Each structure stands twice: as C-alpha cells, then as structure tokens.
Amino acid sequence: MLIAALILVAALPLLYLAARRFERMVVFRPLAYYEGPEWSLPERGEDVWFETSDGVRLHGWFVSAYAREPAEATVVYFHGNGGNLSYLGWLASHLSRRGFDVLLFDYRGYGRSSGAVTDEAALYADADAAYDFVTRSRGARPETVVLYGQSLGTAAATDVASRRTCGALVLESGLSSASDMAARILPFAPRWTHRLGRNRLDSARKLATVNCPVLIAHGERDETIPVEQGRALYAAAREPKRLRIVAGAGHNDLVATAGGEYLDELASFIRESIAAHATRR
C-alpha cells in the first residue's frame, strides 16, 4: 500500500505535465500566415493592426458596411481554435452586405498576429483588444457592438460580454465549459482530473452576468461540440435570448447548411437587439 502511494505521488507531476500538454494541443491549433489567394482582402476590407494590454500586436481585417453611413452595427468576430482569418473573408462580405461593419482578427500566434497563445487569459486579452479597437479607433458606440463567437471563440465573446457593454451576443457551435468538453473527449477520466487543466472556458457560468440579447446557434449533428452544450448555454443565458438549432448541420457548416436564411435571421436578430437598446435609452 505504501509503495503504491509513493508511485502515485511520484507520477502526479508527470500526469500534470501530460494533461497540460494535451490540453494545449486540443484547445489551441493556430495556423500561421502563409502566402496564398486566401489572404486577398474582401471587398471594402482593409488590413488593421492593434495592440493588446500586454504588448502583443494583432492583425485583422476591417470590412466596411455597404451603403450604410454609419453602419447599423459593428460585428466583432471571434473565430474557432484552428485556422486563421483568411478562411473567413466570405462571412465578413455577407455581413457587410447586410449593413454591418465587421472586424475579423487573429488571436496571438494565429495568422499574421505576433506572440503565442498559451491559455484563456491570453485569449481574453486579445478579445479585449479587439473590442477596444472598434470602440476607440473606429468610433463604434458600445451599444452597437455585436460580439459573434464560433466554437472556441464563443468563450472569448462571452467573457467580453460579461464585463463590457455590447448590443448583442451571438454564440455559434459553442462549448458550455472546458470541463464539459473534457468529459466529452475523455469520458473515462474522473471529474477531479479536469482541475488539472489550465483553462476553464466557463461560458455557461458567465452568461448569467451578460445583459444584452443572446442568440445561441448550434448544429443538430455537431460531433465536435454536441448540441447539448448549446442547449446548456441557452438555459444559462438571461432573457432576451433565442435558440436556433440548425437541422442537419455539424460544427462548422451552419451557414452552408441553412444558407442565406440563417444569415438573414442573424441580421434580423442584430437589428432588433440594437433597436431595443436604443428604445431603452
């Protein structure tokens, strides 16, 4: 019994380091810049740069709204854990054609942004810098800023919305918490082992302090983050809130599956949210 206890104690540091390494590989999968046609600016787009509170330089694309002066709202888009903004110009174009300014940006270590993402604190610092850029450098009023997160980006968007003023929050294919994801990926691991992780990504808990309208969208057949986590986010959010389950959609194909109808619904939600805020003033 004593020998077994000693072996366990000796193994704990290795278990801790292995858990941290595995966590980082799963949570953050940055793709750095490489030259290619994907990096062509969207129409009405421009390269922008801004700095985080800890001195990291981030890169983004700011796409101006079509035929709107000023834009109806400014959408800050927080992408998922893989790839970079070069995959998302099409989305910015769709949103700008619906009357919105759009900021796409890369977290540290992704695309052309400097630094390396290490944990959720760094992710949230980058998210804050994006919010500050549109409100301070581009003059967007906080109540017209829409935070739109996809997958891992939902954690960043929720964190900002829980602390700062915004007009609406859109969470697409989002996770309810890192612990819930760990239970999904490692169902055999005891729940206490989740505390070995560095990241909590506890969006469900933070939603209780979000004061703007919330739209939760999730694919019915999402095999990466199950739809139950989207429903958990919806249950945790305060009114006014809306749930959109896209039949037949997986994790990354909500727009491809539901098409323009989905984007039109998203645009309507944004307009209604901004108008409701203006009415309350």
C-alpha positions as CSV (number, residue, x, y, z in Angstrom):
1,M,0.0,0.0,0.0
2,L,2.8,2.4,0.9
3,I,4.7,1.5,-2.3
4,A,1.5,2.2,-4.4
5,A,1.0,5.6,-2.7
6,L,4.7,6.5,-3.4
7,I,4.3,5.6,-7.0
8,L,1.1,7.7,-7.3
9,V,2.8,10.7,-5.7
10,A,5.8,10.3,-8.0
11,A,3.6,10.0,-11.0
12,L,1.4,13.1,-10.3
13,P,3.9,15.7,-11.7
14,L,4.1,13.7,-14.9
15,L,0.3,13.3,-15.1
16,Y,0.0,17.1,-14.6
17,L,2.5,17.9,-17.3
18,A,0.9,15.4,-19.7
19,A,-2.5,16.9,-19.0
20,R,-1.3,20.4,-19.7
21,R,0.4,19.4,-22.9
22,F,-2.7,17.5,-24.2
23,E,-4.9,20.4,-23.2
24,R,-2.9,22.9,-25.1
25,M,-2.8,20.7,-28.2
26,V,-6.6,20.3,-28.1
27,V,-7.6,23.9,-27.2
28,F,-5.3,25.9,-29.5
29,R,-4.4,24.9,-33.0
30,P,-3.0,28.1,-34.6
31,L,-2.3,28.3,-38.3
32,A,0.4,31.0,-39.0
33,Y,0.4,33.2,-42.1
34,Y,1.4,31.6,-45.4
35,E,1.2,33.4,-48.7
36,G,-1.8,32.4,-50.8
37,P,-5.0,33.6,-52.5
38,E,-6.9,33.2,-49.2
39,W,-5.2,36.3,-48.0
40,S,-6.8,38.6,-50.5
41,L,-8.7,41.3,-48.8
42,P,-12.5,41.1,-49.0
43,E,-14.2,43.9,-51.0
44,R,-14.3,47.1,-48.8
45,G,-11.8,45.5,-46.5
46,E,-8.5,46.8,-45.1
47,D,-5.6,45.5,-43.0
48,V,-5.7,46.8,-39.5
49,W,-3.3,46.3,-36.5
50,F,-3.8,46.9,-32.8
51,E,-2.1,46.0,-29.6
52,T,-3.1,44.1,-26.5
53,S,-2.6,45.3,-22.9
54,D,0.5,43.1,-22.6
55,G,2.1,44.4,-25.8
56,V,1.2,41.8,-28.4
57,R,0.5,43.1,-31.9
58,L,-2.6,41.6,-33.5
59,H,-3.7,41.6,-37.1
60,G,-7.2,41.9,-38.5
61,W,-9.4,42.8,-41.5
62,F,-11.9,45.6,-41.1
63,V,-14.7,45.3,-43.6
64,S,-17.0,48.4,-44.0
65,A,-20.7,48.1,-44.5
66,Y,-22.2,48.5,-47.9
67,A,-24.5,51.5,-48.4
68,R,-24.7,52.4,-44.8
69,E,-23.2,55.5,-43.1
70,P,-22.9,54.9,-40.3
71,A,-23.2,51.1,-40.2
72,E,-26.2,49.7,-38.3
73,A,-23.8,47.8,-36.0
74,T,-20.2,46.7,-35.8
75,V,-19.7,42.9,-35.6
76,V,-16.5,41.7,-33.9
77,Y,-16.0,38.0,-35.0
78,F,-14.1,35.6,-32.8
79,H,-13.1,32.5,-34.7
80,G,-12.5,29.0,-33.5
81,N,-9.4,27.2,-32.3
82,G,-8.0,26.3,-35.7
83,G,-7.1,28.1,-38.9
84,N,-7.0,31.9,-39.1
85,L,-9.0,34.8,-40.5
86,S,-8.0,34.1,-44.1
87,Y,-10.8,31.5,-44.2
88,L,-13.5,34.0,-43.2
89,G,-13.5,36.8,-45.7
90,W,-16.7,35.4,-47.2
91,L,-18.5,35.7,-43.9
92,A,-17.4,39.3,-43.5
93,S,-18.6,40.1,-47.0
94,H,-22.1,38.6,-46.3
95,L,-22.4,40.6,-43.1
96,S,-21.2,43.8,-44.6
97,R,-23.8,43.5,-47.4
98,R,-26.4,43.3,-44.7
99,G,-25.4,46.7,-43.4
100,F,-22.7,45.9,-40.7
101,D,-19.1,46.9,-40.2
102,V,-17.1,43.7,-39.5
103,L,-13.8,43.1,-37.7
104,L,-12.1,39.8,-38.3
105,F,-9.0,39.3,-36.3
106,D,-6.5,36.7,-35.3
107,Y,-5.5,35.8,-31.8
108,R,-1.8,35.9,-30.9
109,G,0.1,33.2,-32.8
110,Y,-2.6,32.9,-35.5
111,G,-2.2,34.3,-39.0
112,R,-0.1,37.4,-39.0
113,S,-0.5,38.2,-35.3
114,S,2.6,38.1,-33.2
115,G,3.1,36.1,-30.0
116,A,1.9,32.7,-29.0
117,V,-1.4,31.8,-27.3
118,T,-0.9,29.9,-24.1
119,D,-4.1,30.0,-22.1
120,E,-7.5,31.5,-21.9
121,A,-6.2,34.6,-20.1
122,A,-4.2,35.4,-23.3
123,L,-7.3,34.7,-25.4
124,Y,-9.4,37.2,-23.3
125,A,-6.7,39.8,-23.6
126,D,-6.8,39.6,-27.3
127,A,-10.6,39.7,-27.3
128,D,-10.5,42.9,-25.2
129,A,-8.0,44.5,-27.6
130,A,-10.4,43.8,-30.5
131,Y,-13.3,45.4,-28.6
132,D,-11.1,48.4,-27.7
133,F,-10.1,48.8,-31.3
134,V,-13.6,49.1,-32.7
135,T,-14.8,51.4,-29.9
136,R,-11.8,53.6,-29.6
137,S,-10.1,53.6,-33.0
138,R,-13.2,53.1,-35.2
139,G,-15.7,55.1,-33.0
140,A,-18.3,52.3,-32.7
141,R,-20.7,53.0,-29.8
142,P,-20.5,50.1,-27.3
143,E,-24.3,49.6,-27.5
144,T,-23.9,48.9,-31.3
145,V,-21.1,46.4,-31.0
146,V,-22.1,42.8,-31.6
147,L,-19.8,40.1,-30.3
148,Y,-20.0,37.0,-32.5
149,G,-18.1,33.9,-31.5
150,Q,-17.8,30.5,-33.1
151,S,-16.6,27.3,-31.3
152,L,-13.7,28.4,-29.0
153,G,-14.4,32.0,-30.0
154,T,-17.7,31.7,-28.1
155,A,-15.7,31.6,-24.8
156,A,-13.9,34.8,-25.8
157,A,-17.1,36.6,-26.9
158,T,-18.9,35.6,-23.7
159,D,-16.1,36.7,-21.5
160,V,-16.1,40.2,-23.0
161,A,-19.9,40.4,-23.0
162,S,-19.9,39.5,-19.3
163,R,-17.7,42.5,-18.4
164,R,-18.4,45.2,-21.0
165,T,-21.3,46.9,-22.8
166,C,-22.4,45.5,-26.1
167,G,-25.5,45.4,-28.2
168,A,-25.8,41.7,-28.8
169,L,-24.0,38.4,-28.3
170,V,-24.1,35.6,-30.9
171,L,-22.7,32.2,-29.9
172,E,-22.4,29.6,-32.7
173,S,-21.3,26.0,-32.0
174,G,-20.2,26.9,-28.5
175,L,-19.0,24.9,-25.6
176,S,-20.6,25.3,-22.2
177,S,-17.2,24.8,-20.3
178,A,-13.8,23.2,-20.6
179,S,-14.9,20.6,-18.0
180,D,-17.9,19.6,-20.1
181,M,-15.6,19.2,-23.1
182,A,-13.1,17.2,-21.2
183,A,-16.0,14.8,-20.2
184,R,-16.8,14.5,-23.8
185,I,-13.3,13.9,-25.0
186,L,-12.1,11.7,-22.1
187,P,-15.2,10.1,-20.7
188,F,-13.2,7.6,-18.7
189,A,-11.3,10.3,-16.7
190,P,-12.5,11.1,-13.2
191,R,-14.1,14.5,-13.0
192,W,-11.5,15.7,-10.5
193,T,-8.8,15.4,-13.2
194,H,-10.4,18.3,-15.0
195,R,-8.9,20.6,-12.4
196,L,-5.5,19.7,-13.8
197,G,-6.3,21.8,-16.8
198,R,-5.3,25.4,-17.1
199,N,-8.4,26.7,-18.9
200,R,-12.0,26.8,-17.5
201,L,-13.7,28.5,-20.5
202,D,-16.8,28.6,-18.3
203,S,-19.2,30.4,-20.6
204,A,-22.4,28.9,-19.1
205,R,-21.5,30.5,-15.7
206,K,-20.5,33.8,-17.3
207,L,-23.7,34.1,-19.3
208,A,-25.6,34.8,-16.0
209,T,-24.0,38.3,-16.0
210,V,-24.5,39.1,-19.7
211,N,-27.1,41.9,-20.0
212,C,-27.6,42.1,-23.8
213,P,-29.8,39.9,-26.1
214,V,-28.2,36.5,-26.8
215,L,-28.6,34.2,-29.8
216,I,-27.4,30.6,-29.4
217,A,-27.0,28.7,-32.7
218,H,-25.9,25.1,-32.9
219,G,-25.8,22.3,-35.5
220,E,-28.1,19.4,-34.7
221,R,-25.4,16.9,-35.8
222,D,-22.4,18.6,-34.3
223,E,-19.9,15.8,-33.4
224,T,-17.2,18.2,-32.1
225,I,-19.2,20.1,-29.5
226,P,-22.6,18.3,-29.0
227,V,-25.8,20.2,-29.3
228,E,-26.5,19.6,-25.6
229,Q,-23.8,22.1,-24.8
230,G,-25.5,24.7,-27.0
231,R,-28.8,24.0,-25.1
232,A,-26.9,24.4,-21.8
233,L,-25.7,27.8,-22.9
234,Y,-29.2,28.8,-23.8
235,A,-30.5,27.6,-20.4
236,A,-27.8,29.7,-18.7
237,A,-28.5,32.9,-20.6
238,R,-30.8,35.6,-19.4
239,E,-33.7,36.9,-21.3
240,P,-34.0,38.2,-24.0
241,K,-32.5,35.1,-25.7
242,R,-33.0,33.0,-28.8
243,L,-32.1,29.4,-29.6
244,R,-31.5,28.3,-33.2
245,I,-30.8,24.6,-33.8
246,V,-29.9,24.0,-37.5
247,A,-31.2,20.7,-38.7
248,G,-28.6,18.6,-40.4
249,A,-25.7,20.9,-39.6
250,G,-22.4,19.9,-38.0
251,H,-19.8,22.0,-36.3
252,N,-18.6,24.4,-39.0
253,D,-21.3,24.3,-41.6
254,L,-24.3,26.2,-40.2
255,V,-24.2,28.8,-42.9
256,A,-23.5,26.2,-45.6
257,T,-26.4,24.1,-44.4
258,A,-29.0,26.8,-43.7
259,G,-27.8,29.3,-46.3
260,G,-28.9,32.9,-46.7
261,E,-31.9,32.2,-44.4
262,Y,-29.6,31.7,-41.5
263,L,-27.7,34.9,-42.2
264,D,-30.9,36.9,-42.7
265,E,-32.1,35.6,-39.3
266,L,-28.8,36.6,-37.7
267,A,-29.0,40.1,-39.3
268,S,-32.6,40.5,-38.1
269,F,-31.6,39.5,-34.6
270,I,-28.8,42.1,-34.6
271,R,-31.1,44.9,-35.8
272,E,-33.8,44.0,-33.3
273,S,-31.2,44.0,-30.5
274,I,-29.7,47.3,-31.4
275,A,-33.2,48.9,-31.9
276,A,-34.3,47.6,-28.5
277,H,-31.3,49.1,-26.8
278,A,-32.0,52.4,-28.5
279,T,-35.6,52.3,-27.2
280,R,-34.4,51.8,-23.7
281,R,-32.2,54.9,-23.7
